[in-house]
Amino acid sequence: MTEQPPPDDLPTLRALAGWLQERLVEVRQAVADAERAAAAEAGRPRWWVRWQRRPPGAPRRGVLHEEGCWHPGTPDLDTAALHRLLAEHGRGITPCEVCRPATKSFSRNLSHPSDAPGQ
């Protein structure tokens, strides 16, 4: 943008003010659209767990995958469902070695095979 002083005649100032108000309306609409898109994206399923076979009575174990991983599965867990699942199964769920879905908010609840003692 050029750093010019604003015009000093009233008609030009009013025209400029009108133009700026129109741009402000457009920017506010773009912000609202972006917020709606972000809210819709946050509620979309992005993860799934591939449960491992286990003997009867053994604790449930699974591998967490993130959308885009090439392992078989379809994302069916949104953020809230993932939080509930991690609260219930905790360290029984490990992140996939390929897609590594340990995001900041969930990494403290996930164990990783390389985290095992002695490795």
C-alpha positions as CSV (number, residue, x, y, z in Angstrom):
1,M,0.0,0.0,0.0
2,T,1.1,3.5,-0.6
3,E,1.6,5.8,2.4
4,Q,-0.3,8.9,1.2
5,P,-2.1,11.3,3.4
6,P,-5.9,11.0,3.2
7,P,-7.5,13.4,0.8
8,D,-8.8,16.6,2.3
9,D,-12.0,17.2,0.3
10,L,-15.2,15.9,1.9
11,P,-16.7,14.1,-1.1
12,T,-13.5,12.1,-1.6
13,L,-13.3,11.3,2.1
14,R,-17.0,10.1,2.1
15,A,-16.3,7.9,-1.0
16,L,-13.2,6.4,0.7
17,A,-15.2,5.8,3.9
18,G,-17.9,4.0,1.9
19,W,-15.4,1.9,0.1
20,L,-13.7,1.0,3.3
21,Q,-17.0,0.0,4.9
22,E,-17.7,-2.3,2.0
23,R,-14.3,-4.0,2.3
24,L,-14.9,-4.4,6.1
25,V,-18.2,-6.1,5.4
26,E,-16.5,-8.5,3.0
27,V,-13.7,-9.2,5.5
28,R,-16.1,-9.9,8.3
29,Q,-18.1,-12.2,6.0
30,A,-14.9,-14.0,5.1
31,V,-14.0,-14.4,8.8
32,A,-17.4,-15.8,9.6
33,D,-17.1,-18.3,6.7
34,A,-13.7,-19.4,7.8
35,E,-14.9,-19.9,11.4
36,R,-17.9,-22.0,10.2
37,A,-15.5,-24.1,8.0
38,A,-13.2,-24.6,11.0
39,A,-16.0,-25.7,13.2
40,A,-17.3,-28.1,10.6
41,E,-13.8,-29.5,10.1
42,A,-13.3,-30.0,13.9
43,G,-16.4,-32.2,14.1
44,R,-15.4,-34.4,11.2
45,P,-14.1,-37.9,12.0
46,R,-10.3,-38.1,11.4
47,W,-9.1,-41.1,13.3
48,W,-9.8,-44.8,13.7
49,V,-8.5,-47.6,15.8
50,R,-7.6,-51.0,14.4
51,W,-8.2,-53.3,17.3
52,Q,-5.9,-56.3,17.8
53,R,-7.0,-59.8,18.4
54,R,-6.7,-60.9,22.1
55,P,-7.4,-63.8,24.3
56,P,-10.6,-63.8,26.3
57,G,-10.2,-61.5,29.4
58,A,-7.1,-59.8,28.1
59,P,-7.2,-56.0,28.0
60,R,-8.2,-54.4,24.7
61,R,-5.3,-53.2,22.5
62,G,-5.3,-51.2,19.3
63,V,-3.4,-49.0,16.9
64,L,-4.6,-45.5,16.3
65,H,-4.6,-44.3,12.7
66,E,-5.1,-40.8,11.3
67,E,-7.0,-39.9,8.1
68,G,-4.7,-40.4,5.1
69,C,-2.9,-43.5,6.5
70,W,-2.6,-46.3,4.0
71,H,-3.6,-49.0,6.6
72,P,-7.1,-50.4,6.1
73,G,-9.8,-48.5,7.9
74,T,-12.2,-45.6,7.7
75,P,-12.1,-42.6,10.0
76,D,-15.0,-42.9,12.5
77,L,-13.7,-41.0,15.5
78,D,-14.0,-37.2,15.9
79,T,-12.1,-35.3,18.5
80,A,-14.6,-35.9,21.3
81,A,-14.9,-39.6,20.6
82,L,-11.1,-39.9,20.5
83,H,-10.8,-38.2,23.9
84,R,-13.4,-40.7,25.3
85,L,-11.6,-43.7,23.8
86,L,-8.2,-42.6,25.1
87,A,-9.7,-42.0,28.6
88,E,-11.1,-45.5,28.5
89,H,-8.2,-47.4,27.0
90,G,-5.3,-45.1,27.6
91,R,-2.0,-46.8,26.9
92,G,-3.7,-49.8,25.4
93,I,-3.8,-47.7,22.2
94,T,-0.5,-47.1,20.4
95,P,0.0,-44.7,17.4
96,C,0.5,-46.2,14.0
97,E,4.1,-46.4,12.9
98,V,3.2,-45.0,9.5
99,C,1.0,-42.0,10.1
100,R,2.1,-41.2,13.7
101,P,-1.1,-39.6,14.8
102,A,0.2,-38.4,18.1
103,T,-1.0,-34.9,18.0
104,K,-0.1,-32.5,20.9
105,S,-3.4,-32.8,22.6
106,F,-3.3,-36.6,22.6
107,S,0.4,-37.5,22.7
108,R,0.5,-37.7,26.5
109,N,-2.2,-40.4,26.4
110,L,-0.6,-42.5,23.8
111,S,2.3,-44.9,24.2
112,H,4.6,-45.7,21.4
113,P,6.5,-49.0,20.9
114,S,9.8,-47.0,20.9
115,D,8.9,-45.6,24.3
116,A,9.2,-49.1,25.8
117,P,11.9,-49.4,28.5
118,G,15.2,-50.9,27.3
119,Q,14.9,-49.7,23.7
